[in-house]
Amino acid sequence: MKHMQRKVGFVSLGCPKALVDSEQIITQLRAEGYAIGASYDDADLVVINTCGFIESAIDESLEAIGDALGQNGKVIVTGCLGAKGDIVKTTYPNVLAVTGPHALQEVMEAVHAHLPPAHDPYTSLIPPQGIKLTPQHYAYLKISEGCNHRCSFCIIPALRGDLVSRPVNEVLQEAQNLVTAGVKELLVISQDTSAYGVDTKYKTAFWNGRPVKTRFQELVSMLSEFDAWIRLHYVYPYPHVDDVIPLMAQGKLLPYLDIPFQHASPAILKAMKRPASSENVLERLTRWRDICPDIAIRSTFIVGFPGETEREFEELLDFLEAAQLDRVGCFKYSPVEGARANALPDPVDDDTKQERLDLFMQVQENISRNKLLQKVGRQLTVLVDEVNEHGILARSRYDAPEVDGMVIIEDDIEAKSGDWLRVRVIDSTEHDLYAEVIE
């Protein structure tokens, strides 16, 4: 590196709107500790804000890019010319990144990628990947806030409003920062993960010079290219969820889906105002398992919802037996202040709720015990969460932290949180696997 302080050269072409964009980018660069270089050869890289309005402006912009490449070699292109198809990349395939206009965030991400800001532990108040409350080896990646559904038992929309998806380039940059900082597993979360981007009409953004739609399938596809485990949570089974199952079969995405079904009786789902009913869930599960036989499905359910009769509870148990889900959580319905379900007729008494919860868990524990028994003898790659007096507590691709089971290794070997281990499963219970390390 030529300088202790990173220097960015800047060329601004075009109209006053482009000038304002340039001012915002330069302001952000300065705020992050970059200096603005006075000449091409004095800069570590060059940003060119282009114009693409008329032919002469396009020629001027292309000429400026050529000059910068000739004299400096590291060039990021932004502005109107960047939005005109792939003219820049076709003319100059070796530019570092290309974005459209009003792209402060994308430009900064491109600068960060090719000229990371100097991180000074003495003056920076936060580490480069930001403050995380999870262990260093996994992190939650929140992709949106709020929810467009109005489930009768839930008050999240009243608290957080309708769905607001984060710009896809911000999400991808955060993911990259986390993986660069050593995170080995990203857990993708939101209130409604598979609705990601609906509120933006799937707006296209730029990341690392590539256009990406703000849409569940595209986001997941991009995340699958990172060198980390990617685990999907809170995924409503909309039809487009089918599109990501092949990525699981190819090993690019953890073969794991967390789908909060909540119930299986059509009458109760209707009373809950759930967005996805159970009508074709079993068919979908079969199709997913055909594509990716290894897939683990996690879900949560509510028993004792107002109006739930014995018949509807039996429908739920029948669904459990048919669905053969890998990991399941269950809750007794409890009135949440402000939830519309509180006003529904025929509440279920507490004793009945408890009886149903116990019976539900008994049915699911048998399913879980049998499913885990089938893994005995298999070899797995596991991620170590903790080492304590009980041994090494790790997780396989089938287990999310906090909510699922563990892979327990009692071998007396050196291991620490965040290590990868290759193990053979030697025993199982209804929740956990026991394994030995393969030398």
Secondary structure per residue as TSV (DSSP state, phi and psi in degrees):
chain	resnum	aa	ss	phi	psi
A	1	M	-	360.0	131.6
A	2	K	-	-73.4	-30.8
A	3	H	-	-130.6	154.5
A	4	M	S	-66.6	-42.4
A	5	Q	S	-90.9	131.7
A	6	R	-	-73.5	134.7
A	7	K	E	-115.4	132.9
A	8	V	E	-117.0	124.9
A	9	G	E	-80.9	149.9
A	10	F	E	-139.1	128.4
A	11	V	E	-121.2	126.2
A	12	S	E	-119.3	117.6
A	13	L	-	-115.4	162.0
A	14	G	S	95.5	-156.7
A	15	C	-	-83.8	175.9
A	16	P	H	-59.6	-32.6
A	17	K	H	-62.9	-39.6
A	18	A	H	-66.8	-36.1
A	19	L	H	-63.4	-41.2
A	20	V	H	-62.2	-43.5
A	21	D	H	-56.3	-44.3
A	22	S	H	-61.5	-43.4
A	23	E	H	-60.5	-41.5
A	24	Q	H	-65.0	-41.0
A	25	I	H	-66.0	-45.0
A	26	I	H	-64.1	-39.9
A	27	T	H	-58.9	-45.3
A	28	Q	H	-66.1	-41.5
A	29	L	H	-57.9	-46.4
A	30	R	H	-65.1	-40.4
A	31	A	H	-61.5	-30.3
A	32	E	T	-92.5	9.4
A	33	G	T	92.2	5.0
A	34	Y	-	-79.7	146.1
A	35	A	E	-94.6	156.5
A	36	I	E	-100.4	116.9
A	37	G	E	-72.3	145.5
A	38	A	S	-85.4	-18.7
A	39	S	S	-147.0	166.6
A	40	Y	G	-58.6	-46.6
A	41	D	G	-77.5	-9.0
A	42	D	G	-90.8	-7.3
A	43	A	-	-105.3	150.9
A	44	D	S	-77.9	-31.2
A	45	L	E	-156.3	168.3
A	46	V	E	-124.8	135.0
A	47	V	E	-106.7	129.7
A	48	I	E	-118.8	119.0
A	49	N	E	-92.6	110.1
A	50	T	E	-96.6	165.2
A	51	C	-	-116.1	144.3
A	52	G	-	-135.8	25.5
A	53	F	S	-76.2	-51.4
A	54	I	S	-125.6	168.0
A	55	E	H	-55.1	-45.9
A	56	S	H	-65.6	-33.7
A	57	A	H	-69.0	-37.6
A	58	I	H	-63.4	-45.5
A	59	D	H	-60.2	-43.5
A	60	E	H	-61.8	-42.8
A	61	S	H	-64.8	-45.3
A	62	L	H	-63.2	-37.7
A	63	E	H	-64.9	-41.9
A	64	A	H	-62.8	-40.4
A	65	I	H	-63.4	-43.5
A	66	G	H	-60.6	-43.8
A	67	D	H	-59.6	-47.5
A	68	A	H	-63.8	-41.1
A	69	L	H	-63.9	-40.1
A	70	G	H	-65.8	-40.3
A	71	Q	H	-94.2	-22.8
A	72	N	T	-122.0	-46.8
A	73	G	S	97.5	-25.0
A	74	K	-	-114.5	106.8
A	75	V	E	-131.5	132.1
A	76	I	E	-111.5	129.9
A	77	V	E	-109.3	131.3
A	78	T	E	-131.3	179.3
A	79	G	E	95.3	-170.7
A	80	C	G	-64.3	-34.1
A	81	L	G	-64.5	-33.3
A	82	G	G	-63.5	-24.3
A	83	A	G	-86.6	-7.8
A	84	K	S	-89.2	77.5
A	85	G	T	55.7	-141.7
A	86	D	T	-113.7	32.5
A	87	I	H	-58.4	-39.5
A	88	V	H	-67.0	-50.4
A	89	K	H	-64.3	-34.0
A	90	T	H	-67.9	-43.2
A	91	T	H	-73.6	-42.7
A	92	Y	-	-130.8	82.1
A	93	P	T	-62.7	-16.7
A	94	N	T	-95.4	13.3
A	95	V	-	-67.9	151.1
A	96	L	S	-72.5	-40.0
A	97	A	E	-160.1	153.4
A	98	V	E	-132.7	128.7
A	99	T	-	-129.9	167.4
A	100	G	-	-83.8	-168.6
A	101	P	S	-75.4	170.1
A	102	H	S	50.9	44.4
A	103	A	-	-119.9	46.6
A	104	L	H	-49.9	-49.5
A	105	Q	H	-62.8	-46.2
A	106	E	H	-64.3	-39.1
A	107	V	H	-63.6	-44.4
A	108	M	H	-63.8	-37.4
A	109	E	H	-65.7	-39.1
A	110	A	H	-65.6	-41.3
A	111	V	H	-61.9	-46.4
A	112	H	H	-59.0	-40.4
A	113	A	H	-66.5	-37.8
A	114	H	H	-102.4	-16.1
A	115	L	S	-148.1	75.1
A	116	P	-	-57.3	140.8
A	117	P	-	-62.9	144.2
A	118	A	-	-64.4	121.8
A	119	H	-	-96.7	111.1
A	120	D	-	-101.8	110.7
A	121	P	T	-62.0	-18.1
A	122	Y	T	-86.5	-25.3
A	123	T	T	-114.0	-17.8
A	124	S	-	-85.6	130.9
A	125	L	S	-83.6	-20.0
A	126	I	S	-128.8	151.6
A	127	P	-	-68.0	162.3
A	128	P	T	-59.4	-27.8
A	129	Q	T	-90.3	1.3
A	130	G	-	88.6	173.1
A	131	I	-	-85.2	128.8
A	132	K	-	-125.4	141.0
A	133	L	S	-99.5	-2.4
A	134	T	S	-89.4	166.2
A	135	P	-	-57.5	162.6
A	136	Q	T	-64.9	-22.9
A	137	H	T	-90.6	-10.1
A	138	Y	E	-139.2	157.4
A	139	A	E	-152.0	149.2
A	140	Y	E	-88.9	133.9
A	141	L	E	-113.9	101.1
A	142	K	E	-85.8	123.6
A	143	I	-	-104.3	-13.3
A	144	S	E	-160.3	167.8
A	145	E	E	-119.7	159.6
A	146	G	-	70.3	-177.8
A	147	C	-	-158.4	142.7
A	148	N	S	-89.5	-7.7
A	149	H	-	-86.9	162.0
A	150	R	-	-129.6	56.2
A	151	C	-	-58.8	136.7
A	152	S	T	-70.1	-17.3
A	153	F	T	-95.1	0.4
A	154	C	-	-119.6	142.2
A	155	I	-	-117.5	13.8
A	156	I	H	-58.5	-44.0
A	157	P	H	-60.2	-33.7
A	158	A	H	-68.0	-31.8
A	159	L	H	-83.3	-43.3
A	160	R	H	-115.6	-3.7
A	161	G	-	81.7	-172.2
A	162	D	S	-71.8	169.7
A	163	L	-	-56.1	127.6
A	164	V	E	-130.3	107.5
A	165	S	E	-82.4	138.3
A	166	R	-	-71.9	146.1
A	167	P	-	-54.3	135.2
A	168	V	H	-61.7	-33.5
A	169	N	H	-68.0	-34.2
A	170	E	H	-65.9	-42.9
A	171	V	H	-62.1	-45.2
A	172	L	H	-66.8	-37.5
A	173	Q	H	-66.1	-41.3
A	174	E	H	-62.1	-41.9
A	175	A	H	-60.0	-44.4
A	176	Q	H	-63.8	-42.7
A	177	N	H	-59.6	-41.9
A	178	L	H	-66.6	-45.7
A	179	V	H	-65.5	-40.1
A	180	T	H	-61.5	-33.4
A	181	A	T	-81.8	2.2
A	182	G	T	106.2	3.7
A	183	V	-	-71.0	133.1
A	184	K	-	-106.9	-10.4
A	185	E	E	-143.8	126.4
A	186	L	E	-108.8	125.8
A	187	L	E	-105.5	109.7
A	188	V	E	-81.3	122.3
A	189	I	E	-134.6	157.0
A	190	S	-	-175.7	-176.8
A	191	Q	S	-72.5	-31.4
A	192	D	S	-149.5	81.6
A	193	T	G	-60.8	-40.3
A	194	S	G	-79.2	-5.2
A	195	A	G	-89.8	3.7
A	196	Y	T	-49.9	128.4
A	197	G	T	91.2	-12.3
A	198	V	G	-55.6	-42.1
A	199	D	G	-68.1	-22.5
A	200	T	G	-97.4	4.9
A	201	K	T	55.8	35.1
A	202	Y	S	58.9	41.4
A	203	K	-	-51.3	140.0
A	204	T	E	-84.8	134.4
A	205	A	E	-125.3	174.1
A	206	F	E	-116.0	135.8
A	207	W	E	-140.3	125.4
A	208	N	T	52.4	38.1
A	209	G	T	78.1	2.6
A	210	R	E	-110.1	135.2
A	211	P	E	-73.3	134.3
A	212	V	E	-135.3	132.4
A	213	K	E	-78.7	144.4
A	214	T	S	-78.7	79.4
A	215	R	S	-149.0	146.0
A	216	F	H	-50.0	-51.7
A	217	Q	H	-62.2	-44.0
A	218	E	H	-67.4	-42.1
A	219	L	H	-59.9	-48.1
A	220	V	H	-63.5	-40.0
A	221	S	H	-61.7	-42.6
A	222	M	H	-66.8	-43.0
A	223	L	H	-62.8	-31.2
A	224	S	T	-66.3	-14.0
A	225	E	T	-85.1	-11.2
A	226	F	S	-75.3	152.5
A	227	D	S	-85.2	70.4
A	228	A	S	-162.0	160.0
A	229	W	E	-70.7	132.5
A	230	I	E	-116.2	120.3
A	231	R	E	-120.8	129.7
A	232	L	E	-101.0	126.0
A	233	H	-	-116.9	156.3
A	234	Y	S	54.3	52.4
A	235	V	-	-103.5	108.5
A	236	Y	-	-68.5	141.1
A	237	P	-	-81.5	55.6
A	238	Y	-	-62.2	158.9
A	239	P	G	-54.2	-36.0
A	240	H	G	-71.1	-9.2
A	241	V	G	-62.7	-28.5
A	242	D	G	-54.3	-31.0
A	243	D	G	-66.3	-22.9
A	244	V	G	-94.7	-8.3
A	245	I	H	-63.8	-39.3
A	246	P	H	-58.8	-32.8
A	247	L	H	-63.0	-33.6
A	248	M	H	-68.8	-42.0
A	249	A	H	-63.6	-30.8
A	250	Q	T	-83.1	-3.3
A	251	G	T	80.9	10.7
A	252	K	S	-87.2	-18.7
A	253	L	S	-134.4	142.4
A	254	L	-	-59.6	136.0
A	255	P	S	-77.2	72.9
A	256	Y	E	-150.6	128.1
A	257	L	E	-132.7	128.3
A	258	D	E	-103.0	107.8
A	259	I	-	-120.7	111.2
A	260	P	-	-77.6	86.4
A	261	F	-	-67.3	-38.5
A	262	Q	B	72.4	-35.0
A	263	H	-	-166.5	177.1
A	264	A	-	-129.4	-10.9
A	265	S	-	-80.2	124.3
A	266	P	H	-54.7	-37.6
A	267	A	H	-65.5	-42.8
A	268	I	H	-71.3	-40.4
A	269	L	H	-60.3	-36.8
A	270	K	H	-67.0	-43.1
A	271	A	H	-64.6	-32.1
A	272	M	H	-76.4	-14.0
A	273	K	T	57.9	43.4
A	274	R	-	-74.2	143.1
A	275	P	S	-71.8	-24.8
A	276	A	S	-126.9	119.2
A	277	S	-	-87.3	176.1
A	278	S	S	-87.1	3.5
A	279	E	T	-55.2	-42.8
A	280	N	T	-118.8	20.9
A	281	V	H	-62.5	-44.7
A	282	L	H	-63.4	-38.8
A	283	E	H	-63.0	-43.2
A	284	R	H	-63.5	-44.2
A	285	L	H	-58.6	-42.8
A	286	T	H	-61.1	-43.6
A	287	R	H	-65.3	-43.7
A	288	W	H	-61.1	-41.7
A	289	R	H	-69.9	-28.8
A	290	D	H	-64.8	-42.5
A	291	I	H	-73.9	-42.7
A	292	C	-	-133.9	85.3
A	293	P	T	-57.0	-22.6
A	294	D	T	-84.4	-2.8
A	295	I	-	-63.5	137.6
A	296	A	E	-107.1	129.3
A	297	I	E	-111.0	125.6
A	298	R	E	-110.4	145.6
A	299	S	E	-151.0	167.8
A	300	T	E	-128.0	151.4
A	301	F	E	-137.3	158.3
A	302	I	E	-120.1	128.6
A	303	V	E	-109.3	155.3
A	304	G	S	77.1	24.3
A	305	F	-	-67.4	146.3
A	306	P	T	-50.8	130.7
A	307	G	T	90.1	-4.8
A	308	E	-	-72.9	114.6
A	309	T	-	-93.6	174.7
A	310	E	H	-57.7	-39.7
A	311	R	H	-61.8	-44.2
A	312	E	H	-70.2	-33.4
A	313	F	H	-66.1	-39.2
A	314	E	H	-62.3	-38.3
A	315	E	H	-59.0	-38.8
A	316	L	H	-65.5	-44.3
A	317	L	H	-65.0	-39.0
A	318	D	H	-61.9	-40.8
A	319	F	H	-62.0	-44.4
A	320	L	H	-55.1	-47.6
A	321	E	H	-62.4	-41.0
A	322	A	H	-73.9	-37.9
A	323	A	H	-77.4	-30.4
A	324	Q	-	50.0	56.6
A	325	L	-	-74.7	150.7
A	326	D	S	-80.9	-42.9
A	327	R	E	-133.7	131.6
A	328	V	E	-140.4	135.3
A	329	G	E	-113.4	149.9
A	330	C	E	-140.4	142.5
A	331	F	E	-130.4	145.9
A	332	K	E	-77.5	138.4
A	333	Y	-	-61.1	130.2
A	334	S	-	-132.7	136.1
A	335	P	-	-64.1	126.1
A	336	V	-	-99.9	131.5
A	337	E	T	-56.9	125.5
A	338	G	T	97.0	-9.3
A	339	A	-	-81.6	138.4
A	340	R	G	-68.6	-22.6
A	341	A	G	-63.2	-22.6
A	342	N	G	-60.4	-26.7
A	343	A	G	-89.3	-1.7
A	344	L	-	-70.3	148.2
A	345	P	S	-74.9	169.6
A	346	D	S	57.4	57.8
A	347	P	-	-63.7	151.6
A	348	V	-	-94.3	134.8
A	349	D	-	-72.8	159.2
A	350	D	H	-61.0	-40.1
A	351	D	H	-62.8	-42.2
A	352	T	H	-65.2	-40.9
A	353	K	H	-57.0	-46.5
A	354	Q	H	-65.0	-42.7
A	355	E	H	-59.8	-43.4
A	356	R	H	-67.7	-39.8
A	357	L	H	-61.1	-46.3
A	358	D	H	-61.2	-44.1
A	359	L	H	-67.1	-42.5
A	360	F	H	-57.0	-49.5
A	361	M	H	-66.3	-32.8
A	362	Q	H	-63.9	-45.5
A	363	V	H	-61.8	-46.3
A	364	Q	H	-68.7	-35.9
A	365	E	H	-62.6	-37.0
A	366	N	H	-63.3	-43.6
A	367	I	H	-62.1	-47.2
A	368	S	H	-62.7	-42.3
A	369	R	H	-59.3	-45.2
A	370	N	H	-67.2	-39.3
A	371	K	H	-65.5	-41.8
A	372	L	H	-72.1	-32.5
A	373	L	H	-59.8	-34.5
A	374	Q	T	-67.8	-15.7
A	375	K	T	-88.8	-9.2
A	376	V	T	-63.7	131.8
A	377	G	T	97.0	-16.6
A	378	R	-	-80.8	154.9
A	379	Q	E	-98.2	137.6
A	380	L	E	-135.2	151.1
A	381	T	E	-94.4	128.2
A	382	V	E	-125.0	157.1
A	383	L	E	-111.5	124.3
A	384	V	E	-76.6	125.8
A	385	D	E	-93.6	-38.6
A	386	E	E	-158.7	149.0
A	387	V	E	-123.9	121.3
A	388	N	E	-140.9	-165.8
A	389	E	T	-66.1	-17.9
A	390	H	T	-85.3	-9.7
A	391	G	E	124.9	-153.8
A	392	I	E	-98.9	121.4
A	393	L	E	-101.4	115.1
A	394	A	E	-129.1	174.4
A	395	R	E	-132.9	146.0
A	396	S	-	-96.7	-179.1
A	397	R	T	-60.7	-18.7
A	398	Y	T	-89.3	0.8
A	399	D	-	-127.4	120.0
A	400	A	-	-85.8	150.2
A	401	P	T	-63.8	150.2
A	402	E	T	75.6	-39.6
A	403	V	T	-106.6	-22.2
A	404	D	S	-108.5	-174.6
A	405	G	-	-77.8	-177.5
A	406	M	-	-120.4	162.5
A	407	V	E	-108.3	113.6
A	408	I	E	-99.9	126.5
A	409	I	E	-119.1	118.2
A	410	E	-	-98.1	5.5
A	411	D	-	-61.9	146.8
A	412	D	-	-90.0	74.7
A	413	I	-	-126.9	160.3
A	414	E	-	-75.1	125.2
A	415	A	-	-155.6	155.6
A	416	K	-	-140.2	164.1
A	417	S	T	-52.9	130.4
A	418	G	T	95.8	-6.5
A	419	D	-	-76.1	147.5
A	420	W	E	-92.5	137.6
A	421	L	E	-132.6	147.2
A	422	R	E	-102.1	123.5
A	423	V	E	-131.5	163.3
A	424	R	E	-116.2	131.0
A	425	V	E	-76.1	128.2
A	426	I	E	-115.8	-15.0
A	427	D	E	-162.2	165.6
A	428	S	E	-151.2	157.5
A	429	T	-	-123.0	-165.3
A	430	E	S	-73.9	-14.5
A	431	H	S	-122.3	-34.3
A	432	D	-	-122.7	161.2
A	433	L	E	-111.2	149.7
A	434	Y	E	-113.8	139.9
A	435	A	E	-145.2	163.4
A	436	E	E	-121.6	147.5
A	437	V	E	-73.8	135.7
A	438	I	-	-88.1	124.1
A	439	E	-	-65.5	360.0
